[in-house]
Amino acid sequence: MQGGTGTGGGKPEFSQAFQRDFETLLKWRRDVRRFRTDPLPEGVLDHLLALADLAPSVGNSQPWRIVIVDSPEKRASIVATFETENEAAARRYDEDAAQRYRQLKLAGLKEAPVHLAVFCDGEPAQGHGLGRATMPETLAYSTVSMIHTFWLAARAEGVGVGWVSILDPNAVGKILKVDVGWRLVAYLCVGFPEEEHIDPELERAQWQARSPLETRLFRR
């Protein structure tokens, strides 16, 4: 079979070409901070979210709660809390590192046409608690799995995603007026990249290079 999955519930067979393309997709999955401002075509975001919703979750609980932030006022408030936290982060470094930090572009909040705030419901009724009694953090892990699925689906269609973590989660929750039981996992900027790079931006800026897998691989 060429390409993806079979029909009739049979075992899928993935061609070598598909496997090579998948490896390329993983290599090109970059955290985008520089976006074009033009909107996504009609239906693209809905399609990507539907694919992301196929992600696995503990107990089949699907604990992710996704807020599409369209309000200019709410976006401005998000930008303000980012700027406050970003400056606080810079002050944690010594003078030289702080100067380098301030030169980094760490978010595309003002340019990205789509903002998604992704929360984890800490007590979802769905799943009946299966699998999380001893490790409740698996709800958040499941939400991250959904985010990564969304990221790969987006990248496959030429759409970029940037994860903004320099935010006060409580402030974001209050700005968006979400349920108090929801915990912010990610704030995502989504849109077409202004430029394409296979290497991470932090590596190009000489902030931090990737390290070999062997340094993180252990046997017991």
Residue pairs with C-beta under 8 A, 6 or more apart in sequence:
1 12
1 13
1 15
2 15
2 17
3 14
3 15
3 17
3 18
4 12
4 14
4 18
5 12
6 12
6 13
14 22
25 152
25 155
25 156
26 152
27 198
28 155
28 196
28 198
29 151
29 152
29 155
30 155
30 160
30 193
30 197
30 198
30 200
30 201
31 161
31 162
31 163
31 200
31 201
32 108
32 160
32 161
32 162
32 189
32 191
32 193
33 105
33 106
33 107
33 108
33 162
33 189
33 201
34 105
34 108
34 111
34 193
34 194
34 195
35 108
35 111
35 112
35 113
35 160
35 162
35 189
35 191
35 192
35 193
35 194
36 111
36 191
36 192
36 193
36 194
37 111
37 113
37 191
38 113
38 191
38 192
39 113
39 114
39 191
40 113
40 114
40 159
40 190
40 191
40 192
44 157
44 159
45 68
45 114
45 190
48 150
48 153
48 154
48 157
48 159
49 66
49 150
51 149
51 150
51 153
52 146
52 147
52 149
52 150
52 153
53 62
53 146
54 149
55 142
55 145
55 146
55 148
55 149
55 150
56 142
56 145
57 63
57 64
57 127
57 139
57 142
57 143
57 145
57 146
58 127
58 130
58 131
58 132
58 138
58 139
58 141
58 142
59 126
59 127
59 128
59 129
59 130
59 131
59 132
60 126
60 127
60 130
61 124
61 126
61 127
61 130
61 132
61 139
61 142
62 124
62 126
62 127
62 142
62 146
63 120
63 121
63 122
63 124
63 126
63 127
63 139
63 140
63 142
63 143
64 118
64 119
64 120
64 121
64 142
64 143
64 146
64 147
64 185
65 118
65 119
65 120
65 121
65 178
65 179
65 182
66 116
66 117
66 118
66 119
67 116
67 117
67 118
67 119
67 176
67 178
68 114
68 115
68 116
69 75
69 78
69 115
69 116
69 117
69 176
70 115
74 175
74 176
75 109
75 115
77 175
78 109
78 115
78 167
78 172
78 175
78 187
79 109
79 110
81 167
81 168
81 171
81 172
81 175
82 107
82 109
82 164
82 166
82 167
84 168
85 166
85 167
85 168
86 106
86 107
86 166
89 101
89 166
90 98
90 101
90 102
91 98
93 101
100 205
100 207
103 205
104 201
104 202
104 205
104 207
105 201
106 164
106 166
107 162
107 164
107 166
107 189
108 162
108 189
108 191
109 115
109 164
109 189
111 189
111 191
111 194
112 162
112 189
112 190
112 191
113 190
113 191
114 188
114 189
114 190
114 191
115 187
115 188
115 189
115 190
116 186
116 187
116 188
116 190
117 172
117 176
117 178
117 184
117 186
117 187
117 188
118 143
118 146
118 147
118 184
118 185
118 186
118 187
118 188
119 143
119 173
119 178
119 182
119 183
119 184
119 185
120 139
120 140
120 142
120 143
120 182
120 183
120 185
121 139
121 179
121 181
121 182
122 136
122 139
122 181
122 182
122 183
123 181
124 139
131 138
132 138
132 139
140 183
140 185
143 185
143 186
144 185
144 186
147 163
147 185
147 186
147 188
150 161
150 188
151 161
154 160
154 161
154 190
155 161
158 192
159 190
159 191
159 192
160 190
160 191
160 192
160 193
161 188
161 189
161 190
162 188
162 189
162 190
163 186
163 187
163 188
164 186
164 187
164 188
164 189
165 186
165 187
167 184
167 187
169 183
169 184
172 184
172 187
173 180
173 182
173 184
197 204
200 210
202 208
203 209
203 210
